[in-house]
């Protein structure tokens, strides 16, 4: 049994997903072992409630197993991360959790587009890249540091030599602008043949 499980560690994600879709429980277990801690840590940044975090991560993995043949999963970790973040967003939306100071970027995007929308991940990233080119230099730099480099608002304020409040205001302006841009992009995508 141990030798068999060790074999699964050598498989890449795509192989494991294919095997899981074919009801291979050990492949699912390996996916769980690879990613549960990363998902837990990512969720902890947003909720800080151990009970809610454990429930969300467990629900996402349960759903992954029960709907294994119903979804076309290209990249397992981004898929799981999106599912977890969507669950966190739903807690925010229902008022069962409060975000730290701002709505996390991925939740804002999901609230506009939903997890299984017409946008593929590649198209979404392309839209965000286009939107970023339209932003003033400082706002773009703040946005990149926050969501690509995962820096805190305090770290950004120290790097740029501006107040933390200015960083927060720039991020809030970015959210509003990006939400509007993505909403228009979604409308355009639905109108295209």
C-alpha positions as CSV (number, residue, x, y, z in Angstrom):
1,X,0.0,0.0,0.0
2,X,2.8,2.5,1.0
3,X,4.7,1.6,-2.2
4,X,1.5,2.2,-4.3
5,X,0.9,5.6,-2.6
6,X,4.5,6.6,-3.2
7,X,4.0,5.9,-6.9
8,X,1.2,8.5,-6.9
9,X,3.6,11.2,-5.7
10,X,5.6,10.8,-8.9
11,X,2.6,11.6,-11.1
12,X,2.0,15.1,-12.5
13,X,-1.2,16.9,-11.8
14,X,-2.8,16.2,-15.2
15,X,-2.3,12.5,-14.7
16,X,-3.7,12.6,-11.3
17,X,-6.8,14.5,-12.5
18,X,-7.3,12.0,-15.3
19,X,-7.0,9.1,-12.8
20,X,-9.4,10.8,-10.4
21,X,-12.0,11.3,-13.1
22,X,-11.8,7.6,-13.6
23,X,-12.7,7.1,-9.8
24,X,-9.2,6.4,-8.6
25,X,-9.4,7.3,-4.9
26,X,-5.6,7.3,-4.4
27,X,-5.2,9.9,-7.1
28,X,-7.7,12.1,-5.4
29,X,-5.9,11.5,-2.0
30,X,-2.6,12.6,-3.6
31,X,-4.3,15.8,-5.0
32,X,-5.6,16.4,-1.5
33,X,-2.2,15.9,0.1
34,X,-0.5,18.2,-2.4
35,X,-2.9,21.2,-2.1
36,X,-4.9,21.2,1.1
37,X,-2.3,23.1,3.1
38,X,-1.8,25.7,0.5
39,X,-5.6,26.2,0.2
40,X,-5.9,26.4,3.9
41,X,-3.1,29.0,4.2
42,X,-4.6,31.1,1.4
43,X,-8.0,31.0,3.0
44,X,-6.5,31.9,6.4
45,X,-5.3,35.2,4.9
46,X,-8.9,36.1,4.3
47,X,-11.0,34.6,7.1
48,X,-8.9,33.9,10.2
49,X,-11.6,31.5,11.4
50,X,-10.2,28.0,11.7
51,X,-13.6,26.4,11.7
52,X,-14.8,28.2,8.6
53,X,-11.5,27.6,6.8
54,X,-11.6,23.8,7.5
55,X,-15.2,23.6,6.4
56,X,-14.5,25.5,3.2
57,X,-11.5,23.5,2.2
58,X,-13.2,20.2,3.1
59,X,-16.3,21.2,1.1
60,X,-14.2,22.1,-2.0
61,X,-12.4,18.7,-1.9
62,X,-15.7,16.9,-1.3
63,X,-17.2,18.6,-4.3
64,X,-14.1,17.8,-6.3
65,X,-14.6,14.1,-5.7
66,X,-18.4,14.0,-6.1
67,X,-18.4,16.0,-9.3
68,X,-15.1,14.5,-10.7
69,X,-16.6,13.4,-14.0
70,X,-18.7,16.6,-14.5
71,X,-16.0,19.2,-14.8
72,X,-13.3,19.8,-17.4
73,X,-10.3,20.7,-15.1
74,X,-7.3,21.9,-17.0
75,X,-5.1,23.0,-14.0
76,X,-6.1,21.5,-10.7
77,X,-4.5,24.0,-8.3
78,X,-6.0,27.2,-9.9
79,X,-9.3,25.3,-10.1
80,X,-9.2,24.5,-6.4
81,X,-8.0,28.0,-5.5
82,X,-10.8,29.6,-7.4
83,X,-13.3,27.3,-5.8
84,X,-12.0,28.1,-2.3
85,X,-11.9,31.8,-2.9
86,X,-15.5,31.7,-4.3
87,X,-16.7,30.0,-1.1
88,X,-15.0,32.8,1.0
89,X,-16.6,35.4,-1.2
90,X,-20.0,33.7,-0.6
91,X,-19.4,34.0,3.1
92,X,-18.7,37.7,2.7
93,X,-21.7,38.2,0.5
94,X,-24.0,36.4,3.0
95,X,-22.5,38.5,5.8
96,X,-21.1,35.5,7.7
97,X,-17.6,36.9,7.4
98,X,-16.0,40.3,7.0
99,X,-13.1,41.1,4.8
100,X,-10.1,42.7,6.4
101,X,-10.2,46.1,4.8
102,X,-10.9,45.6,1.1
103,X,-12.6,43.1,-1.1
104,X,-10.0,40.7,-2.3
105,X,-9.4,41.0,-6.1
106,X,-10.4,37.5,-6.9
107,X,-13.7,37.8,-5.0
108,X,-14.5,41.0,-6.9
109,X,-13.8,39.2,-10.2
110,X,-15.9,36.2,-9.2
111,X,-18.8,38.5,-8.1
112,X,-18.8,40.0,-11.6
113,X,-18.2,36.8,-13.5
114,X,-19.0,33.8,-11.2
115,X,-16.7,30.7,-11.1
116,X,-18.1,28.9,-14.1
117,X,-18.8,31.9,-16.3
118,X,-18.1,32.4,-20.0
119,X,-14.7,33.7,-19.2
120,X,-11.8,31.2,-19.3
121,X,-8.9,31.9,-17.0
122,X,-6.7,33.0,-20.0
123,X,-9.3,35.5,-21.2
124,X,-9.8,36.9,-17.8
125,X,-6.0,37.4,-17.3
126,X,-5.9,39.0,-20.7
127,X,-8.7,41.5,-19.7
128,X,-6.8,42.3,-16.5
129,X,-3.6,43.0,-18.5
130,X,-5.5,45.3,-20.9
131,X,-7.1,47.1,-17.9
132,X,-3.7,47.5,-16.2
133,X,-2.2,49.2,-19.3
134,X,-4.9,51.9,-18.9
135,X,-4.1,52.7,-15.3
136,X,-1.8,55.5,-14.1
137,X,1.7,54.3,-13.3
138,X,1.5,54.5,-9.5
139,X,-1.9,52.8,-9.4
140,X,-0.7,50.0,-11.6
141,X,2.5,49.6,-9.5
142,X,0.4,49.4,-6.3
143,X,-2.0,46.9,-7.9
144,X,0.9,44.7,-9.1
145,X,2.6,44.7,-5.7
146,X,-0.6,43.8,-3.9
147,X,-2.0,41.1,-6.2
148,X,1.0,39.8,-8.0
149,X,3.8,40.2,-5.5
150,X,1.3,39.6,-2.6
151,X,2.7,42.5,-0.5
152,X,0.7,44.1,2.3
153,X,-0.5,47.6,2.2
154,X,2.1,48.5,4.8
155,X,4.9,47.0,2.7
156,X,3.7,48.9,-0.4
157,X,3.5,52.2,1.5
158,X,7.1,51.7,2.7
159,X,8.4,50.8,-0.7
160,X,6.8,53.7,-2.5
161,X,7.2,56.2,0.4
162,X,3.5,57.0,0.6
163,X,0.9,56.6,3.4
164,X,-0.9,53.3,3.9
165,X,-4.2,55.2,3.5
166,X,-3.1,56.3,0.0
167,X,-2.3,52.7,-0.9
168,X,-5.8,51.7,0.3
169,X,-7.5,54.5,-1.6
170,X,-5.6,53.5,-4.8
171,X,-6.7,49.9,-4.3
172,X,-10.3,50.8,-3.8
173,X,-10.2,53.0,-6.9
174,X,-8.6,50.1,-8.8
175,X,-11.4,47.7,-7.6
176,X,-14.1,50.0,-8.8
177,X,-12.4,50.6,-12.2
178,X,-11.6,46.9,-12.7
179,X,-15.1,45.8,-11.8
180,X,-16.6,48.2,-14.3
181,X,-14.1,47.2,-17.0
182,X,-14.7,43.4,-16.4
183,X,-18.5,44.0,-16.5
184,X,-18.2,45.7,-19.9
185,X,-15.9,43.0,-21.1
186,X,-18.3,40.3,-20.1
187,X,-21.1,42.0,-21.9
188,X,-19.0,42.3,-25.0
189,X,-18.0,38.6,-24.8
190,X,-21.7,37.5,-24.5
191,X,-22.6,39.6,-27.6
192,X,-19.8,38.2,-29.7
193,X,-20.8,35.2,-31.9
